[in-house]
């Protein structure tokens, strides 16, 4: 998997919100999505640009913040 | 105003927060006057101005949010 790991913070309060993020990212096609309800973060492994990821995540209507590339 | 009501079935909501998020987000769209989402009934009721927005667009907006929205047959 050559994808880069990008980490975002996302306003989320339940499993449904995590699923929404996964479905939205699934639509633009990413390698992997890991959501964490405790830390309220979404980690996406993909070659797609951060702009494209933000555009998709912003459609969820939730506050999204790009944290950066995760090693 | 000649507003209409659109009823959209929404799967994938698991808590009241999901319903609230949909209400707040859809309400901001041009042509949308009122939005009520029922978690129990898995239904979104939207009062809208047909000359500005239509049910298909409203369904797509909710789908793009990451839920599974469908218009009644």
N, CA and C atoms of all chains as a GROMACS GRO file, in nm:
protein
  432
    1UNK      N    1   0.086  -0.119   0.000
    1UNK     CA    2   0.000   0.000   0.000
    1UNK      C    3   0.090   0.124   0.000
    2UNK      N    4   0.085   0.197  -0.113
    2UNK     CA    5   0.175   0.313  -0.118
    2UNK      C    6   0.110   0.436  -0.055
    3UNK      N    7  -0.015   0.422  -0.012
    3UNK     CA    8  -0.090   0.540   0.032
    3UNK      C    9  -0.022   0.608   0.150
    4UNK      N   10  -0.052   0.739   0.164
    4UNK     CA   11   0.001   0.818   0.276
    4UNK      C   12  -0.106   0.818   0.386
    5UNK      N   13  -0.062   0.822   0.513
    5UNK     CA   14  -0.158   0.823   0.624
    5UNK      C   15  -0.186   0.968   0.666
    6UNK      N   16  -0.308   1.015   0.640
    6UNK     CA   17  -0.345   1.151   0.681
    6UNK      C   18  -0.438   1.144   0.802
    7UNK      N   19  -0.414   1.231   0.898
    7UNK     CA   20  -0.497   1.230   1.020
    7UNK      C   21  -0.581   1.359   1.027
    8UNK      N   22  -0.710   1.342   1.059
    8UNK     CA   23  -0.801   1.455   1.074
    8UNK      C   24  -0.869   1.444   1.209
    9UNK      N   25  -0.898   1.561   1.269
    9UNK     CA   26  -0.985   1.556   1.387
    9UNK      C   27  -1.127   1.577   1.333
   10UNK      N   28  -1.225   1.512   1.394
   10UNK     CA   29  -1.363   1.523   1.344
   10UNK      C   30  -1.458   1.520   1.462
   11UNK      N   31  -1.550   1.614   1.462
   11UNK     CA   32  -1.654   1.621   1.564
   11UNK      C   33  -1.739   1.495   1.550
   12UNK      N   34  -1.738   1.406   1.649
   12UNK     CA   35  -1.817   1.282   1.638
   12UNK      C   36  -1.863   1.241   1.777
   13UNK      N   37  -1.982   1.182   1.785
   13UNK     CA   38  -2.031   1.148   1.918
   13UNK      C   39  -2.083   1.005   1.923
   14UNK      N   40  -2.086   0.938   1.807
   14UNK     CA   41  -2.135   0.799   1.812
   14UNK      C   42  -2.085   0.724   1.693
   15UNK      N   43  -2.115   0.596   1.690
   15UNK     CA   44  -2.073   0.506   1.584
   15UNK      C   45  -2.125   0.555   1.449
   16UNK      N   46  -2.247   0.612   1.453
   16UNK     CA   47  -2.310   0.656   1.327
   16UNK      C   48  -2.225   0.760   1.257
   17UNK      N   49  -2.169   0.852   1.341
   17UNK     CA   50  -2.085   0.958   1.283
   17UNK      C   51  -1.961   0.895   1.220
   18UNK      N   52  -1.904   0.794   1.287
   18UNK     CA   53  -1.784   0.729   1.232
   18UNK      C   54  -1.821   0.662   1.098
   19UNK      N   55  -1.936   0.596   1.099
   19UNK     CA   56  -1.976   0.527   0.974
   19UNK      C   57  -1.996   0.627   0.861
   20UNK      N   58  -2.053   0.743   0.896
   20UNK     CA   59  -2.076   0.846   0.792
   20UNK      C   60  -1.942   0.883   0.729
   21UNK      N   61  -1.841   0.905   0.814
   21UNK     CA   62  -1.709   0.942   0.760
   21UNK      C   63  -1.656   0.830   0.672
   22UNK      N   64  -1.672   0.705   0.718
   22UNK     CA   65  -1.620   0.592   0.639
   22UNK      C   66  -1.691   0.584   0.505
   23UNK      N   67  -1.823   0.605   0.506
   23UNK     CA   68  -1.900   0.593   0.380
   23UNK      C   69  -1.860   0.704   0.284
   24UNK      N   70  -1.845   0.826   0.340
   24UNK     CA   71  -1.810   0.940   0.254
   24UNK      C   72  -1.673   0.917   0.190
   25UNK      N   73  -1.578   0.869   0.269
   25UNK     CA   74  -1.443   0.845   0.215
   25UNK      C   75  -1.444   0.726   0.119
   26UNK      N   76  -1.530   0.630   0.150
   26UNK     CA   77  -1.541   0.513   0.062
   26UNK      C   78  -1.584   0.553  -0.079
   27UNK      N   79  -1.665   0.661  -0.086
   27UNK     CA   80  -1.717   0.703  -0.217
   27UNK      C   81  -1.605   0.756  -0.305
   28UNK      N   82  -1.499   0.818  -0.244
   28UNK     CA   83  -1.392   0.870  -0.331
   28UNK      C   84  -1.280   0.766  -0.343
   29UNK      N   85  -1.296   0.655  -0.271
   29UNK     CA   86  -1.201   0.545  -0.290
   29UNK      C   87  -1.071   0.570  -0.216
   30UNK      N   88  -1.056   0.514  -0.098
   30UNK     CA   89  -0.931   0.528  -0.022
   30UNK      C   90  -0.886   0.388   0.019
   31UNK      N   91  -0.759   0.373   0.057
   31UNK     CA   92  -0.708   0.240   0.089
   31UNK      C   93  -0.763   0.192   0.223
   32UNK      N   94  -0.757   0.282   0.324
   32UNK     CA   95  -0.804   0.239   0.456
   32UNK      C   96  -0.852   0.359   0.537
   33UNK      N   97  -0.952   0.337   0.622
   33UNK     CA   98  -1.003   0.442   0.711
   33UNK      C   99  -1.011   0.386   0.852
   34UNK      N  100  -0.950   0.457   0.948
   34UNK     CA  101  -0.961   0.415   1.088
   34UNK      C  102  -1.022   0.532   1.166
   35UNK      N  103  -1.137   0.506   1.230
   35UNK     CA  104  -1.197   0.614   1.309
   35UNK      C  105  -1.179   0.583   1.457
   36UNK      N  106  -1.159   0.688   1.539
   36UNK     CA  107  -1.138   0.666   1.683
   36UNK      C  108  -1.230   0.761   1.758
   37UNK      N  109  -1.332   0.702   1.824
   37UNK     CA  110  -1.434   0.783   1.892
   37UNK      C  111  -1.374   0.856   2.012
   38UNK      N  112  -1.279   0.790   2.081
   38UNK     CA  113  -1.221   0.854   2.200
   38UNK      C  114  -1.144   0.981   2.162
   39UNK      N  115  -1.054   0.965   2.063
   39UNK     CA  116  -0.970   1.082   2.029
   39UNK      C  117  -1.038   1.169   1.923
   40UNK      N  118  -1.157   1.122   1.877
   40UNK     CA  119  -1.233   1.196   1.774
   40UNK      C  120  -1.146   1.225   1.652
   41UNK      N  121  -1.077   1.120   1.604
   41UNK     CA  122  -0.992   1.138   1.486
   41UNK      C  123  -1.027   1.037   1.378
   42UNK      N  124  -0.993   1.074   1.254
   42UNK     CA  125  -1.010   0.986   1.139
   42UNK      C  126  -0.875   0.977   1.071
   43UNK      N  127  -0.822   0.855   1.055
   43UNK     CA  128  -0.694   0.837   0.988
   43UNK      C  129  -0.720   0.767   0.856
   44UNK      N  130  -0.675   0.831   0.747
   44UNK     CA  131  -0.706   0.780   0.613
   44UNK      C  132  -0.576   0.745   0.540
   45UNK      N  133  -0.567   0.623   0.491
   45UNK     CA  134  -0.450   0.582   0.410
   45UNK      C  135  -0.491   0.590   0.264
   46UNK      N  136  -0.426   0.682   0.189
   46UNK     CA  137  -0.466   0.701   0.050
   46UNK      C  138  -0.361   0.780  -0.026
   47UNK      N  139  -0.373   0.779  -0.160
   47UNK     CA  140  -0.287   0.866  -0.243
   47UNK      C  141  -0.360   0.995  -0.275
   48UNK      N  142  -0.490   1.000  -0.240
   48UNK     CA  143  -0.569   1.118  -0.274
   48UNK      C  144  -0.513   1.241  -0.201
   49UNK      N  145  -0.544   1.361  -0.256
   49UNK     CA  146  -0.491   1.485  -0.196
   49UNK      C  147  -0.570   1.519  -0.070
   50UNK      N  148  -0.508   1.597   0.017
   50UNK     CA  149  -0.575   1.640   0.141
   50UNK      C  150  -0.699   1.722   0.105
   51UNK      N  151  -0.688   1.805  -0.002
   51UNK     CA  152  -0.802   1.888  -0.042
   51UNK      C  153  -0.922   1.799  -0.073
   52UNK      N  154  -0.895   1.691  -0.148
   52UNK     CA  155  -1.004   1.601  -0.187
   52UNK      C  156  -1.065   1.534  -0.063
   53UNK      N  157  -0.978   1.497   0.032
   53UNK     CA  158  -1.027   1.433   0.155
   53UNK      C  159  -1.111   1.532   0.236
   54UNK      N  160  -1.062   1.658   0.245
   54UNK     CA  161  -1.136   1.760   0.320
   54UNK      C  162  -1.271   1.787   0.255
   55UNK      N  163  -1.270   1.793   0.120
   55UNK     CA  164  -1.394   1.820   0.048
   55UNK      C  165  -1.497   1.713   0.081
   56UNK      N  166  -1.452   1.586   0.083
   56UNK     CA  167  -1.545   1.475   0.112
   56UNK      C  168  -1.590   1.482   0.258
   57UNK      N  169  -1.494   1.499   0.349
   57UNK     CA  170  -1.528   1.498   0.492
   57UNK      C  171  -1.617   1.615   0.531
   58UNK      N  172  -1.596   1.730   0.464
   58UNK     CA  173  -1.678   1.848   0.498
   58UNK      C  174  -1.824   1.827   0.462
   59UNK      N  175  -1.848   1.734   0.369
   59UNK     CA  176  -1.987   1.708   0.330
   59UNK      C  177  -2.066   1.640   0.443
   60UNK      N  178  -1.995   1.589   0.544
   60UNK     CA  179  -2.068   1.521   0.652
   60UNK      C  180  -2.137   1.623   0.744
   61UNK      N  181  -2.102   1.751   0.725
   61UNK     CA  182  -2.166   1.854   0.808
   61UNK      C  183  -2.101   1.865   0.945
   62UNK      N  184  -1.991   1.789   0.962
   62UNK     CA  185  -1.922   1.790   1.092
   62UNK      C  186  -1.800   1.882   1.082
   63UNK      N  187  -1.755   1.936   1.199
   63UNK     CA  188  -1.632   2.020   1.199
   63UNK      C  189  -1.513   1.927   1.176
   64UNK      N  190  -1.434   1.961   1.072
   64UNK     CA  191  -1.319   1.877   1.036
   64UNK      C  192  -1.192   1.962   1.043
   65UNK      N  193  -1.084   1.905   1.094
   65UNK     CA  194  -0.956   1.978   1.102
   65UNK      C  195  -0.846   1.884   1.056
   66UNK      N  196  -0.762   1.930   0.961
   66UNK     CA  197  -0.651   1.844   0.916
   66UNK      C  198  -0.539   1.853   1.018
   67UNK      N  199  -0.497   1.740   1.070
   67UNK     CA  200  -0.390   1.739   1.169
   67UNK      C  201  -0.255   1.725   1.098
   68UNK      N  202  -0.245   1.629   1.007
   68UNK     CA  203  -0.118   1.614   0.933
   68UNK      C  204  -0.095   1.472   0.894
   69UNK      N  205   0.023   1.446   0.839
   69UNK     CA  206   0.059   1.311   0.796
   69UNK      C  207   0.104   1.232   0.918
   70UNK      N  208   0.056   1.109   0.927
   70UNK     CA  209   0.089   1.026   1.043
   70UNK      C  210   0.195   0.924   1.001
   71UNK      N  211   0.301   0.915   1.078
   71UNK     CA  212   0.407   0.818   1.041
   71UNK      C  213   0.358   0.676   1.061
   72UNK      N  214  -4.582   3.158   0.053
   72UNK     CA  215  -4.480   3.103  -0.040
   72UNK      C  216  -4.528   2.963  -0.080
   73UNK      N  217  -4.500   2.925  -0.200
   73UNK     CA  218  -4.551   2.795  -0.248
   73UNK      C  219  -4.453   2.685  -0.212
   74UNK      N  220  -4.436   2.662  -0.081
   74UNK     CA  221  -4.339   2.561  -0.038
   74UNK      C  222  -4.401   2.422  -0.044
   75UNK      N  223  -4.320   2.322  -0.060
   75UNK     CA  224  -4.365   2.182  -0.061
   75UNK      C  225  -4.293   2.105   0.048
   76UNK      N  226  -4.350   1.986   0.081
   76UNK     CA  227  -4.282   1.901   0.181
   76UNK      C  228  -4.225   1.779   0.111
   77UNK      N  229  -4.099   1.748   0.145
   77UNK     CA  230  -4.038   1.626   0.090
   77UNK      C  231  -4.010   1.531   0.206
   78UNK      N  232  -4.052   1.406   0.189
   78UNK     CA  233  -4.024   1.307   0.295
   78UNK      C  234  -3.916   1.214   0.241
   79UNK      N  235  -3.803   1.206   0.312
   79UNK     CA  236  -3.691   1.124   0.264
   79UNK      C  237  -3.656   1.020   0.370
   80UNK      N  238  -3.645   0.893   0.327
   80UNK     CA  239  -3.609   0.784   0.419
   80UNK      C  240  -3.458   0.786   0.438
   81UNK      N  241  -3.411   0.783   0.564
   81UNK     CA  242  -3.266   0.792   0.590
   81UNK      C  243  -3.220   0.676   0.677
   82UNK      N  244  -3.138   0.588   0.619
   82UNK     CA  245  -3.078   0.478   0.696
   82UNK      C  246  -2.939   0.521   0.742
   83UNK      N  247  -2.895   0.461   0.856
   83UNK     CA  248  -2.756   0.486   0.898
   83UNK      C  249  -2.743   0.582   1.014
   84UNK      N  250  -2.857   0.640   1.060
   84UNK     CA  251  -2.849   0.728   1.177
   84UNK      C  252  -2.851   0.641   1.303
   85UNK      N  253  -2.757   0.660   1.394
   85UNK     CA  254  -2.759   0.574   1.514
   85UNK      C  255  -2.783   0.654   1.641
   86UNK      N  256  -2.779   0.788   1.633
   86UNK     CA  257  -2.808   0.862   1.757
   86UNK      C  258  -2.872   0.995   1.721
   87UNK      N  259  -2.925   1.061   1.822
   87UNK     CA  260  -2.995   1.188   1.797
   87UNK      C  261  -2.902   1.289   1.733
   88UNK      N  262  -2.771   1.276   1.763
   88UNK     CA  263  -2.675   1.372   1.708
   88UNK      C  264  -2.669   1.363   1.556
   89UNK      N  265  -2.682   1.238   1.502
   89UNK     CA  266  -2.682   1.223   1.355
   89UNK      C  267  -2.802   1.301   1.298
   90UNK      N  268  -2.918   1.284   1.361
   90UNK     CA  269  -3.040   1.352   1.312
   90UNK      C  270  -3.021   1.504   1.323
   91UNK      N  271  -2.966   1.551   1.434
   91UNK     CA  272  -2.944   1.695   1.453
   91UNK      C  273  -2.848   1.750   1.348
   92UNK      N  274  -2.743   1.671   1.318
   92UNK     CA  275  -2.643   1.717   1.220
   92UNK      C  276  -2.709   1.733   1.082
   93UNK      N  277  -2.795   1.635   1.047
   93UNK     CA  278  -2.862   1.643   0.917
   93UNK      C  279  -2.953   1.765   0.914
   94UNK      N  280  -3.028   1.785   1.023
   94UNK     CA  281  -3.121   1.901   1.028
   94UNK      C  282  -3.044   2.030   1.008
   95UNK      N  283  -2.935   2.048   1.086
   95UNK     CA  284  -2.860   2.175   1.082
   95UNK      C  285  -2.796   2.196   0.945
   96UNK      N  286  -2.742   2.088   0.887
   96UNK     CA  287  -2.667   2.100   0.761
   96UNK      C  288  -2.761   2.126   0.644
   97UNK      N  289  -2.874   2.052   0.636
   97UNK     CA  290  -2.966   2.066   0.522
   97UNK      C  291  -3.037   2.200   0.529
   98UNK      N  292  -3.063   2.246   0.656
   98UNK     CA  293  -3.138   2.370   0.672
   98UNK      C  294  -3.065   2.489   0.609
   99UNK      N  295  -2.930   2.479   0.601
   99UNK     CA  296  -2.851   2.593   0.549
   99UNK      C  297  -2.857   2.603   0.397
  100UNK      N  298  -2.910   2.499   0.332
  100UNK     CA  299  -2.909   2.499   0.184
  100UNK      C  300  -3.014   2.597   0.131
  101UNK      N  301  -2.980   2.666   0.022
  101UNK     CA  302  -3.071   2.765  -0.037
  101UNK      C  303  -3.200   2.696  -0.078
  102UNK      N  304  -3.312   2.757  -0.043
  102UNK     CA  305  -3.442   2.702  -0.084
  102UNK      C  306  -3.502   2.612   0.022
  103UNK      N  307  -3.426   2.580   0.126
  103UNK     CA  308  -3.478   2.494   0.233
  103UNK      C  309  -3.531   2.583   0.344
  104UNK      N  310  -3.658   2.560   0.382
  104UNK     CA  311  -3.718   2.646   0.484
  104UNK      C  312  -3.720   2.580   0.620
  105UNK      N  313  -3.746   2.448   0.623
  105UNK     CA  314  -3.755   2.380   0.753
  105UNK      C  315  -3.712   2.235   0.736
  106UNK      N  316  -3.646   2.181   0.840
  106UNK     CA  317  -3.603   2.040   0.832
  106UNK      C  318  -3.634   1.973   0.966
  107UNK      N  319  -3.701   1.861   0.963
  107UNK     CA  320  -3.723   1.782   1.087
  107UNK      C  321  -3.680   1.640   1.056
  108UNK      N  322  -3.592   1.584   1.137
  108UNK     CA  323  -3.547   1.446   1.113
  108UNK      C  324  -3.591   1.360   1.231
  109UNK      N  325  -3.658   1.250   1.202
  109UNK     CA  326  -3.702   1.160   1.309
  109UNK      C  327  -3.609   1.039   1.310
  110UNK      N  328  -3.539   1.023   1.422
  110UNK     CA  329  -3.445   0.911   1.436
  110UNK      C  330  -3.522   0.779   1.437
  111UNK      N  331  -3.635   0.779   1.515
  111UNK     CA  332  -3.712   0.655   1.530
  111UNK      C  333  -3.769   0.612   1.395
  112UNK      N  334  -3.830   0.708   1.323
  112UNK     CA  335  -3.896   0.672   1.197
  112UNK      C  336  -3.797   0.666   1.080
  113UNK      N  337  -3.672   0.703   1.103
  113UNK     CA  338  -3.568   0.707   0.996
  113UNK      C  339  -3.619   0.789   0.878
  114UNK      N  340  -3.672   0.911   0.915
  114UNK     CA  341  -3.735   0.993   0.810
  114UNK      C  342  -3.692   1.139   0.825
  115UNK      N  343  -3.667   1.203   0.712
  115UNK     CA  344  -3.639   1.348   0.715
  115UNK      C  345  -3.756   1.417   0.647
  116UNK      N  346  -3.812   1.517   0.714
  116UNK     CA  347  -3.921   1.596   0.654
  116UNK      C  348  -3.862   1.733   0.624
  117UNK      N  349  -3.869   1.773   0.495
  117UNK     CA  350  -3.805   1.898   0.455
  117UNK      C  351  -3.908   1.986   0.384
  118UNK      N  352  -3.923   2.109   0.435
  118UNK     CA  353  -4.009   2.207   0.365
  118UNK      C  354  -3.917   2.290   0.277
  119UNK      N  355  -3.947   2.291   0.147
  119UNK     CA  356  -3.854   2.355   0.052
  119UNK      C  357  -3.930   2.433  -0.056
  120UNK      N  358  -3.859   2.523  -0.121
  120UNK     CA  359  -3.918   2.599  -0.233
  120UNK      C  360  -3.880   2.526  -0.363
  121UNK      N  361  -3.982   2.469  -0.432
  121UNK     CA  362  -3.953   2.386  -0.549
  121UNK      C  363  -3.880   2.460  -0.660
  122UNK      N  364  -3.893   2.596  -0.662
  122UNK     CA  365  -3.822   2.666  -0.770
  122UNK      C  366  -3.673   2.684  -0.737
  123UNK      N  367  -3.634   2.646  -0.614
  123UNK     CA  368  -3.494   2.666  -0.578
  123UNK      C  369  -3.418   2.534  -0.557
  124UNK      N  370  -3.491   2.432  -0.509
  124UNK     CA  371  -3.423   2.303  -0.483
  124UNK      C  372  -3.527   2.194  -0.499
  125UNK      N  373  -3.484   2.068  -0.522
  125UNK     CA  374  -3.582   1.960  -0.542
  125UNK      C  375  -3.544   1.837  -0.459
  126UNK      N  376  -3.640   1.743  -0.440
  126UNK     CA  377  -3.615   1.627  -0.354
  126UNK      C  378  -3.493   1.545  -0.395
  127UNK      N  379  -3.467   1.534  -0.524
  127UNK     CA  380  -3.352   1.452  -0.566
  127UNK      C  381  -3.222   1.514  -0.514
  128UNK      N  382  -3.214   1.648  -0.525
  128UNK     CA  383  -3.094   1.716  -0.474
  128UNK      C  384  -3.084   1.699  -0.322
  129UNK      N  385  -3.200   1.711  -0.255
  129UNK     CA  386  -3.201   1.696  -0.108
  129UNK      C  387  -3.154   1.556  -0.070
  130UNK      N  388  -3.200   1.455  -0.144
  130UNK     CA  389  -3.157   1.316  -0.116
  130UNK      C  390  -3.007   1.303  -0.137
  131UNK      N  391  -2.955   1.364  -0.247
  131UNK     CA  392  -2.810   1.354  -0.275
  131UNK      C  393  -2.728   1.419  -0.164
  132UNK      N  394  -2.779   1.533  -0.112
  132UNK     CA  395  -2.706   1.604  -0.006
  132UNK      C  396  -2.691   1.511   0.116
  133UNK      N  397  -2.802   1.443   0.151
  133UNK     CA  398  -2.798   1.356   0.269
  133UNK      C  399  -2.710   1.235   0.241
  134UNK      N  400  -2.716   1.184   0.117
  134UNK     CA  401  -2.628   1.072   0.079
  134UNK      C  402  -2.482   1.112   0.090
  135UNK      N  403  -2.451   1.236   0.042
  135UNK     CA  404  -2.312   1.284   0.046
  135UNK      C  405  -2.264   1.302   0.189
  136UNK      N  406  -2.361   1.313   0.283
  136UNK     CA  407  -2.322   1.328   0.423
  136UNK      C  408  -2.276   1.194   0.482
  137UNK      N  409  -2.301   1.087   0.406
  137UNK     CA  410  -2.257   0.956   0.453
  137UNK      C  411  -2.370   0.870   0.506
  138UNK      N  412  -2.496   0.913   0.479
  138UNK     CA  413  -2.610   0.832   0.519
  138UNK      C  414  -2.670   0.770   0.393
  139UNK      N  415  -2.772   0.683   0.413
  139UNK     CA  416  -2.832   0.614   0.299
  139UNK      C  417  -2.973   0.670   0.281
  140UNK      N  418  -2.984   0.773   0.195
  140UNK     CA  419  -3.112   0.843   0.179
  140UNK      C  420  -3.183   0.796   0.053
  141UNK      N  421  -3.313   0.771   0.065
  141UNK     CA  422  -3.391   0.730  -0.053
  141UNK      C  423  -3.524   0.802  -0.054
  142UNK      N  424  -3.571   0.834  -0.176
  142UNK     CA  425  -3.703   0.897  -0.191
  142UNK      C  426  -3.807   0.787  -0.192
  143UNK      N  427  -3.927   0.812  -0.134
  143UNK     CA  428  -4.033   0.708  -0.136
  143UNK      C  429  -4.072   0.678  -0.281
  144UNK      N  430  -4.098   0.550  -0.311
  144UNK     CA  431  -4.136   0.511  -0.447
  144UNK      C  432  -4.268   0.576  -0.484
   0.00000   0.00000   0.00000
